[in-house]
Amino acid sequence: MCQHEPPCPTAQAPDREAARPVAHYPGQGWSLLCNGVLLFGDTGGILPDHTVIAPHRPQSGESGRVAA
């Protein structure tokens, strides 16, 4: 699907969310990427083959900071 040079990551690639958005509707909470991935504001999504991506925001306490 992607016509960019260099091409964006495929929908199956681990870095699939780095693809360029072709439609972006933040008020509705979703974006369509050029690789066919539909991303939602909660960080979940749907792949072109209809596979669901669970939201993957860090949970509280997973910020990467070490307690002093």
Buried (B, 14 or more C-beta within 10 A) or exposed (E): BBEEEEEBBBBEEEEBBEBEEEEEEEEEEBBBBBBBBBBBEEEBBBBBEEEEBEEEEEEEEEEEEEEE
